[in-house]
Amino acid sequence: MSKEEMFKELSDAVITCKNDVVTAAVEKARSEGISAPEIIEKGLAAGMNEVGIRFERGKLFLPHVMMAAGAMEAGVALLEADMPADAASKKLGVIVNGTVEGDVHDIGKSIVSTMLQSAGFEVHDIGRDVPLQNFIDKIKETNANMVGMSALMTTTLGAQKEVIEMLKENGLRDGIKVMVGGAPATEAWAEKIGADCYAENASEAVIKAKELLL
């Protein structure tokens, strides 16, 4: 079996959501001499990315996504001992992610958090209907270098701008990247309020986060 076929088997295993299928695929890849970082990045994370895409297209539902994330975590746990010493502890960045105050929509934001975590970021998901000060407090507490804010209603969209103003008031804006998302948000809105980027979906959020933090 070629490396590419092995990566596809790993990816497909994550999509099945079954821990035993994932761990069997990981053990097989290890026995073939494929490195732990490659197994994670080109196999498991690729599968998780596909799960995210299918969710966004309405082909999968949230329980499937969460089970796939759990299966991927089981596979990653098997590889921790094989990871290079620095890679095991190295995170791509620290991200605080939440849905702004007044907005109880949670699913899209949760998917973004899961996808970012799967991609190697340390993610602190602070939930939905989050008081704006909580974003600031969590950023300070975790020394985050990115904040993600979701708003699914036009009435709560302005809260994204308010948090950016609060970051400036607290002297934090220069040290943190700001990502916004949600149904009423747009690229033009992100530019207008001074955010660093807009992400339309979870897959795009991962791409944009890597572009801004790496």
LINDA-V6380 format. One record per pair of residues at least 24 apart in sequence whose ideal C-beta (glycine too) atoms are under 10 Angstrom apart, sorted by the first residue. I is the first residue (numbers start at 1). J is the second residue. If there is no record, write none. Layout:
# LINDA-V6380
i->I j->J
i->I j->J
This chain:
# LINDA-V6380
i->1 j->28
i->1 j->29
i->1 j->32
i->2 j->32
i->3 j->29
i->3 j->32
i->3 j->33
i->3 j->34
i->3 j->38
i->3 j->42
i->3 j->43
i->4 j->42
i->6 j->32
i->6 j->34
i->6 j->38
i->6 j->39
i->6 j->42
i->6 j->43
i->7 j->34
i->7 j->38
i->7 j->39
i->7 j->41
i->7 j->42
i->7 j->43
i->7 j->44
i->7 j->46
i->7 j->47
i->8 j->42
i->8 j->43
i->8 j->46
i->8 j->47
i->9 j->43
i->9 j->47
i->10 j->34
i->10 j->38
i->10 j->39
i->10 j->40
i->10 j->42
i->10 j->43
i->10 j->44
i->10 j->45
i->10 j->46
i->10 j->47
i->10 j->72
i->10 j->75
i->11 j->42
i->11 j->43
i->11 j->44
i->11 j->45
i->11 j->46
i->11 j->47
i->11 j->48
i->11 j->49
i->11 j->50
i->11 j->51
i->12 j->43
i->12 j->46
i->12 j->47
i->12 j->50
i->13 j->43
i->13 j->44
i->13 j->47
i->13 j->68
i->13 j->71
i->13 j->72
i->13 j->75
i->14 j->43
i->14 j->44
i->14 j->45
i->14 j->46
i->14 j->47
i->14 j->48
i->14 j->49
i->14 j->50
i->14 j->51
i->14 j->67
i->14 j->68
i->14 j->69
i->14 j->71
i->14 j->72
i->14 j->74
i->14 j->75
i->14 j->118
i->15 j->46
i->15 j->47
i->15 j->48
i->15 j->50
i->15 j->51
i->15 j->54
i->15 j->60
i->15 j->64
i->15 j->68
i->15 j->71
i->16 j->47
i->16 j->64
i->16 j->67
i->16 j->68
i->16 j->71
i->17 j->51
i->17 j->60
i->17 j->63
i->17 j->64
i->17 j->65
i->17 j->66
i->17 j->67
i->17 j->68
i->17 j->69
i->17 j->70
i->17 j->71
i->17 j->72
i->18 j->67
i->18 j->68
i->18 j->70
i->18 j->71
i->18 j->74
i->19 j->67
i->19 j->70
i->19 j->71
i->19 j->72
i->19 j->73
i->19 j->74
i->19 j->75
i->19 j->77
i->20 j->71
i->20 j->74
i->21 j->71
i->21 j->74
i->21 j->75
i->22 j->47
i->22 j->68
i->22 j->70
i->22 j->71
i->22 j->72
i->22 j->73
i->22 j->74
i->22 j->75
i->22 j->76
i->22 j->78
i->23 j->71
i->23 j->74
i->23 j->75
i->23 j->77
i->23 j->78
i->24 j->75
i->25 j->75
i->26 j->72
i->26 j->74
i->26 j->75
i->26 j->76
i->26 j->77
i->26 j->78
i->26 j->79
i->26 j->82
i->27 j->75
i->27 j->78
i->29 j->75
i->29 j->79
i->30 j->78
i->30 j->79
i->30 j->82
i->35 j->79
i->35 j->82
i->35 j->83
i->35 j->84
i->35 j->87
i->36 j->76
i->36 j->78
i->36 j->79
i->36 j->80
i->36 j->81
i->36 j->82
i->36 j->83
i->36 j->84
i->36 j->87
i->36 j->88
i->37 j->79
i->37 j->82
i->37 j->83
i->37 j->84
i->37 j->87
i->37 j->120
i->39 j->75
i->39 j->76
i->39 j->78
i->39 j->79
i->39 j->82
i->40 j->72
i->40 j->75
i->40 j->76
i->40 j->79
i->40 j->82
i->40 j->83
i->40 j->87
i->40 j->118
i->40 j->119
i->40 j->120
i->41 j->119
i->41 j->120
i->43 j->72
i->43 j->75
i->44 j->68
i->44 j->71
i->44 j->72
i->44 j->73
i->44 j->74
i->44 j->75
i->44 j->76
i->44 j->79
i->44 j->118
i->45 j->72
i->45 j->76
i->45 j->115
i->45 j->118
i->45 j->119
i->45 j->120
i->45 j->206
i->46 j->118
i->47 j->71
i->47 j->72
i->47 j->75
i->47 j->118
i->48 j->72
i->48 j->73
i->48 j->114
i->48 j->115
i->48 j->117
i->48 j->118
i->48 j->119
i->48 j->202
i->48 j->206
i->49 j->115
i->49 j->118
i->49 j->119
i->49 j->202
i->49 j->203
i->49 j->206
i->49 j->207
i->50 j->203
i->51 j->111
i->51 j->114
i->51 j->115
i->51 j->118
i->51 j->202
i->52 j->111
i->52 j->112
i->52 j->114
i->52 j->115
i->52 j->118
i->52 j->201
i->52 j->202
i->52 j->203
i->52 j->204
i->52 j->205
i->52 j->206
i->53 j->115
i->53 j->201
i->53 j->202
i->53 j->203
i->55 j->107
i->55 j->108
i->55 j->111
i->55 j->114
i->55 j->115
i->55 j->201
i->55 j->202
i->55 j->203
i->56 j->108
i->56 j->111
i->56 j->200
i->56 j->201
i->56 j->202
i->56 j->203
i->56 j->204
i->57 j->201
i->61 j->107
i->62 j->106
i->62 j->107
i->62 j->108
i->62 j->110
i->62 j->111
i->62 j->114
i->65 j->107
i->65 j->110
i->65 j->111
i->65 j->114
i->65 j->115
i->65 j->202
i->66 j->110
i->66 j->111
i->66 j->114
i->68 j->114
i->68 j->118
i->69 j->110
i->69 j->111
i->69 j->113
i->69 j->114
i->69 j->115
i->69 j->117
i->69 j->118
i->70 j->114
i->72 j->114
i->72 j->117
i->72 j->118
i->73 j->114
i->73 j->117
i->73 j->118
i->76 j->118
i->76 j->120
i->87 j->120
i->90 j->120
i->91 j->117
i->91 j->120
i->91 j->121
i->91 j->122
i->91 j->123
i->91 j->213
i->92 j->116
i->92 j->119
i->92 j->120
i->92 j->121
i->92 j->122
i->92 j->145
i->92 j->146
i->92 j->206
i->92 j->209
i->92 j->210
i->92 j->213
i->92 j->214
i->93 j->119
i->93 j->120
i->93 j->121
i->93 j->122
i->93 j->123
i->93 j->144
i->93 j->145
i->93 j->146
i->93 j->177
i->93 j->209
i->93 j->210
i->93 j->212
i->93 j->213
i->93 j->214
i->94 j->121
i->94 j->122
i->94 j->123
i->94 j->124
i->94 j->139
i->94 j->142
i->94 j->143
i->94 j->144
i->94 j->145
i->94 j->146
i->94 j->147
i->94 j->176
i->94 j->213
i->95 j->121
i->95 j->122
i->95 j->123
i->95 j->124
i->95 j->125
i->95 j->139
i->95 j->142
i->95 j->144
i->95 j->145
i->95 j->146
i->95 j->147
i->95 j->148
i->95 j->176
i->95 j->177
i->95 j->179
i->95 j->205
i->95 j->209
i->95 j->213
i->96 j->122
i->96 j->123
i->96 j->124
i->96 j->125
i->96 j->126
i->96 j->130
i->96 j->134
i->96 j->135
i->96 j->136
i->96 j->137
i->96 j->138
i->96 j->139
i->96 j->140
i->96 j->141
i->96 j->142
i->96 j->144
i->96 j->145
i->96 j->146
i->96 j->147
i->96 j->148
i->96 j->149
i->96 j->176
i->97 j->121
i->97 j->123
i->97 j->124
i->97 j->125
i->97 j->126
i->97 j->127
i->97 j->130
i->97 j->135
i->97 j->138
i->97 j->144
i->97 j->146
i->97 j->147
i->97 j->148
i->97 j->149
i->97 j->150
i->97 j->179
i->97 j->181
i->97 j->205
i->98 j->124
i->98 j->125
i->98 j->126
i->98 j->127
i->98 j->128
i->98 j->129
i->98 j->130
i->98 j->131
i->98 j->132
i->98 j->134
i->98 j->135
i->98 j->138
i->98 j->147
i->98 j->148
i->98 j->149
i->98 j->150
i->98 j->163
i->99 j->125
i->99 j->126
i->99 j->127
i->99 j->128
i->99 j->129
i->99 j->130
i->99 j->148
i->99 j->149
i->99 j->150
i->99 j->151
i->99 j->152
i->99 j->156
i->99 j->159
i->99 j->181
i->99 j->182
i->100 j->128
i->100 j->129
i->100 j->130
i->100 j->131
i->100 j->132
i->100 j->134
i->100 j->135
i->100 j->149
i->100 j->150
i->100 j->151
i->100 j->152
i->100 j->153
i->100 j->156
i->100 j->157
i->100 j->158
i->100 j->159
i->100 j->160
i->100 j->162
i->100 j->163
i->100 j->180
i->100 j->182
i->101 j->128
i->101 j->129
i->101 j->130
i->101 j->131
i->101 j->132
i->101 j->133
i->101 j->134
i->101 j->135
i->101 j->151
i->101 j->156
i->101 j->159
i->101 j->162
i->101 j->163
i->102 j->128
i->102 j->129
i->102 j->130
i->102 j->131
i->102 j->132
i->102 j->151
i->102 j->153
i->102 j->155
i->102 j->156
i->102 j->158
i->102 j->159
i->103 j->128
i->103 j->129
i->103 j->130
i->103 j->149
i->103 j->150
i->103 j->151
i->103 j->152
i->103 j->153
i->103 j->155
i->103 j->156
i->103 j->157
i->103 j->159
i->103 j->182
i->104 j->128
i->104 j->129
i->104 j->152
i->104 j->153
i->104 j->156
i->105 j->129
i->105 j->150
i->105 j->151
i->105 j->152
i->105 j->153
i->105 j->156
i->105 j->182
i->105 j->183
i->106 j->150
i->106 j->152
i->107 j->150
i->107 j->152
i->108 j->150
i->108 j->152
i->108 j->181
i->108 j->182
i->108 j->183
i->108 j->201
i->108 j->202
i->108 j->205
i->109 j->148
i->109 j->149
i->109 j->150
i->109 j->151
i->109 j->152
i->109 j->181
i->109 j->182
i->109 j->202
i->109 j->205
i->110 j->150
i->110 j->202
i->111 j->201
i->111 j->202
i->111 j->203
i->111 j->205
i->112 j->148
i->112 j->150
i->112 j->179
i->112 j->181
i->112 j->199
i->112 j->201
i->112 j->202
i->112 j->203
i->112 j->204
i->112 j->205
i->112 j->206
i->112 j->209
i->113 j->148
i->113 j->150
i->113 j->202
i->113 j->205
i->114 j->202
i->115 j->201
i->115 j->202
i->115 j->203
i->115 j->204
i->115 j->205
i->115 j->206
i->115 j->209
i->116 j->146
i->116 j->148
i->116 j->179
i->116 j->202
i->116 j->205
i->116 j->206
i->116 j->209
i->116 j->210
i->117 j->206
i->118 j->202
i->118 j->206
i->119 j->202
i->119 j->203
i->119 j->205
i->119 j->206
i->119 j->207
i->119 j->209
i->119 j->210
i->120 j->206
i->120 j->209
i->120 j->210
i->120 j->214
i->121 j->145
i->121 j->146
i->121 j->205
i->121 j->206
i->121 j->209
i->121 j->210
i->121 j->213
i->123 j->148
i->123 j->209
i->128 j->152
i->129 j->156
i->130 j->159
i->130 j->163
i->131 j->159
i->132 j->159
i->132 j->160
i->132 j->162
i->132 j->163
i->132 j->165
i->132 j->166
i->133 j->163
i->133 j->166
i->133 j->170
i->134 j->163
i->135 j->159
i->135 j->160
i->135 j->162
i->135 j->163
i->135 j->164
i->135 j->166
i->135 j->167
i->135 j->178
i->136 j->163
i->136 j->166
i->136 j->167
i->136 j->169
i->136 j->170
i->136 j->172
i->137 j->170
i->139 j->163
i->139 j->166
i->139 j->167
i->139 j->170
i->139 j->172
i->139 j->175
i->139 j->176
i->140 j->170
i->140 j->172
i->143 j->175
i->143 j->176
i->144 j->172
i->144 j->175
i->144 j->176
i->144 j->177
i->145 j->175
i->145 j->176
i->145 j->177
i->145 j->209
i->145 j->212
i->145 j->213
i->146 j->176
i->146 j->177
i->146 j->178
i->146 j->179
i->146 j->196
i->146 j->197
i->146 j->208
i->146 j->209
i->146 j->212
i->146 j->213
i->147 j->172
i->147 j->176
i->147 j->177
i->147 j->178
i->147 j->179
i->147 j->180
i->147 j->195
i->147 j->196
i->148 j->177
i->148 j->178
i->148 j->179
i->148 j->180
i->148 j->181
i->148 j->197
i->148 j->199
i->148 j->205
i->148 j->208
i->148 j->209
i->149 j->178
i->149 j->179
i->149 j->180
i->149 j->181
i->149 j->182
i->149 j->185
i->149 j->195
i->150 j->179
i->150 j->180
i->150 j->181
i->150 j->182
i->150 j->183
i->150 j->185
i->150 j->199
i->150 j->205
i->151 j->180
i->151 j->181
i->151 j->182
i->151 j->183
i->151 j->184
i->151 j->185
i->151 j->189
i->152 j->181
i->152 j->182
i->152 j->183
i->152 j->184
i->152 j->185
i->153 j->182
i->153 j->183
i->153 j->184
i->154 j->182
i->154 j->183
i->154 j->184
i->154 j->185
i->155 j->184
i->156 j->182
i->156 j->184
i->157 j->182
i->157 j->183
i->157 j->184
i->157 j->185
i->157 j->186
i->157 j->189
i->157 j->193
i->158 j->193
i->160 j->185
i->160 j->189
i->160 j->190
i->160 j->193
i->160 j->195
i->161 j->189
i->161 j->192
i->161 j->193
i->161 j->194
i->161 j->195
i->162 j->193
i->163 j->193
i->163 j->195
i->164 j->193
i->164 j->194
i->164 j->195
i->164 j->196
i->165 j->193
i->165 j->194
i->167 j->194
i->168 j->194
i->177 j->208
i->177 j->209
i->177 j->211
i->177 j->212
i->177 j->213
i->178 j->212
i->179 j->204
i->179 j->205
i->179 j->208
i->179 j->209
i->179 j->212
i->181 j->205
i->181 j->208
